[in-house]
Each structure stands twice: as structure tokens, then as C-alpha cells.
């Protein structure tokens, strides 16, 4: 049954988001996430990102951009550990790096990527290894 046009909540919603057929009622237009830079510098932040989910879902979010899920991880326990994860932003905290925001599309889509859990560098394929850092105790 359609909602009567004179219903107060309908009128308020229509005033705020426009006519239902206008596209303003799409979930991603009213549910937003904000990934702030640690110093809250807007130019280095990812703001007003459309997100799925809601308070009672697997992707809990207020929709106001003030809070929501960040690190997501699934782990399969067994003789060999397998894990998949994603997080907002990227692997680098350097805004000049290509890896500063490279995981945002994956995080927004809710998809996960395999986590490599080697016990030594030799267990990684060459394509998975970009650098090796060796730490030695001070003398």
C-alpha cells in the first residue's frame, strides 16, 4: 500500500531528499562514511563515501560518517592458517604513496583479500615481496 502523500514523515523525507523517483532516496546517498587523516586534514581524508549497511547489519554504521567498521577479517583455523581481510585506506600513511588509499574501493565493496602469513621471507613468492627489512640489535 503506498504511503499517502500528506503523511508528515513522507513530506519531511521528500523535502529533505526530493521526489522518490529523483534518486535522492538511494541508500548510498544518505549512508556515508568518513575516513579521516589522523590530523583530520580534509584534503588527506576520504570523506562522504557512500556505504552499505546499518546499525543492525554485518556492516554496522550510523550512516552519518562518524563511526563504522574498519578492519574486517575472516580467519579459518586449522593445521594451516588461512585469513582474508580488508581495511579502509591503504598500507601507507604517506599521502604521496600509491598505497595511501589503494584499499578504499575494496573496503567500500566489502570484499576481502587473502592475507599471506609466512613464517619466513622465503615462503613468499617474488611477486609478493617488495622489500626485506633486517633488524639487528645495537652493539
C-alpha positions as CSV (number, residue, x, y, z in Angstrom):
1,X,0.0,0.0,0.0
2,X,1.5,3.4,-1.0
3,X,2.2,5.9,1.7
4,X,-0.3,8.9,1.5
5,X,1.5,12.0,0.2
6,X,0.1,14.0,3.1
7,X,1.8,11.7,5.7
8,X,4.1,14.0,7.8
9,X,7.1,11.7,7.7
10,X,6.7,11.3,3.9
11,X,6.6,15.1,3.4
12,X,9.7,15.6,5.6
13,X,11.6,12.9,3.7
14,X,10.5,14.3,0.4
15,X,11.6,17.8,1.4
16,X,15.0,16.5,2.6
17,X,15.8,14.1,-0.3
18,X,13.5,15.1,-3.1
19,X,10.9,13.1,-5.0
20,X,11.3,9.3,-4.7
21,X,11.9,8.9,-8.4
22,X,14.7,11.5,-8.3
23,X,17.4,9.2,-6.9
24,X,17.8,11.0,-3.6
25,X,16.3,8.1,-1.7
26,X,19.1,5.7,-2.7
27,X,20.7,4.1,0.4
28,X,24.3,5.2,-0.6
29,X,23.2,8.9,-0.8
30,X,22.1,9.0,2.8
31,X,24.5,6.5,4.4
32,X,28.1,7.9,4.4
33,X,31.5,7.0,5.8
34,X,34.4,9.4,6.5
35,X,37.9,8.1,6.7
36,X,39.8,10.9,8.4
37,X,43.5,11.6,8.2
38,X,45.0,11.3,11.7
39,X,45.3,15.1,11.9
40,X,41.8,15.5,10.4
41,X,43.2,17.3,7.3
42,X,40.3,17.2,4.8
43,X,42.5,17.1,1.7
44,X,44.2,14.0,3.0
45,X,41.0,12.3,4.1
46,X,38.4,10.3,2.2
47,X,35.0,12.0,3.1
48,X,31.4,11.4,2.3
49,X,31.9,7.9,0.9
50,X,28.6,6.0,0.1
51,X,28.4,2.9,2.2
52,X,26.0,-0.1,2.6
53,X,24.9,-1.4,5.9
54,X,23.2,0.0,9.0
55,X,23.2,-0.4,12.8
56,X,21.8,-4.0,12.7
57,X,23.8,-5.4,9.8
58,X,27.1,-7.2,9.3
59,X,28.5,-3.7,8.2
60,X,27.3,-1.7,11.2
61,X,27.3,2.0,10.6
62,X,25.5,5.1,11.8
63,X,25.4,6.4,8.2
64,X,26.4,9.8,9.5
65,X,30.1,9.2,8.8
66,X,31.1,9.4,12.4
67,X,31.6,5.7,13.1
68,X,31.5,2.3,11.4
69,X,33.6,-0.8,10.8
70,X,37.2,-0.5,9.8
71,X,39.3,-3.7,9.9
72,X,37.4,-6.7,8.6
73,X,38.9,-10.2,8.9
74,X,37.8,-13.8,8.5
75,X,40.1,-16.5,9.7
76,X,39.9,-20.2,9.0
77,X,41.7,-22.1,11.8
78,X,43.3,-25.5,11.2
79,X,46.7,-27.1,10.6
80,X,47.3,-24.3,8.1
81,X,46.0,-20.9,8.9
82,X,44.1,-19.0,6.2
83,X,42.8,-15.5,6.5
84,X,41.1,-12.8,4.4
85,X,40.9,-9.1,5.3
86,X,40.4,-5.5,4.3
87,X,40.6,-2.1,5.9
88,X,39.9,1.4,4.8
89,X,42.7,3.4,3.3
90,X,45.9,1.8,2.4
91,X,49.1,0.2,3.6
92,X,51.0,3.5,3.7
93,X,50.4,6.5,5.9
94,X,52.2,8.7,3.4
95,X,49.8,10.7,1.3
96,X,52.3,10.8,-1.6
97,X,52.3,6.9,-1.8
98,X,50.3,4.9,-4.3
99,X,49.3,2.8,-1.3
100,X,47.8,5.6,0.8
101,X,44.2,5.0,-0.4
102,X,44.5,1.9,-2.6
103,X,42.3,-0.3,-0.4
104,X,39.3,2.1,-0.3
105,X,37.4,0.6,-3.2
106,X,37.8,-3.0,-1.8
107,X,36.7,-1.8,1.7
108,X,33.7,0.1,0.2
109,X,32.7,-3.0,-1.7
110,X,33.0,-5.2,1.4
111,X,35.4,-7.7,-0.4
112,X,38.2,-9.4,1.3
113,X,41.7,-10.3,0.1
114,X,43.9,-13.3,1.2
115,X,46.3,-12.5,3.9
116,X,49.8,-14.0,3.5
117,X,51.0,-15.5,6.8
118,X,54.6,-16.6,6.1
119,X,56.9,-17.7,8.9
120,X,59.9,-16.7,6.9
121,X,60.5,-14.5,3.8
122,X,61.4,-17.5,1.6
123,X,57.8,-18.6,1.9
124,X,56.6,-15.6,-0.2
125,X,56.6,-15.6,-4.0
126,X,58.8,-13.0,-5.6
127,X,55.7,-11.0,-6.7
128,X,54.5,-10.8,-3.1
129,X,57.8,-9.4,-1.8
130,X,58.8,-5.8,-2.4
131,X,61.4,-5.3,0.3
132,X,63.1,-7.0,3.2
133,X,63.9,-5.2,6.4
134,X,66.5,-6.8,8.6
135,X,66.7,-5.6,12.2
136,X,69.8,-6.3,14.3
137,X,70.4,-5.5,17.9
138,X,72.5,-2.4,18.7
139,X,76.1,-3.1,19.7
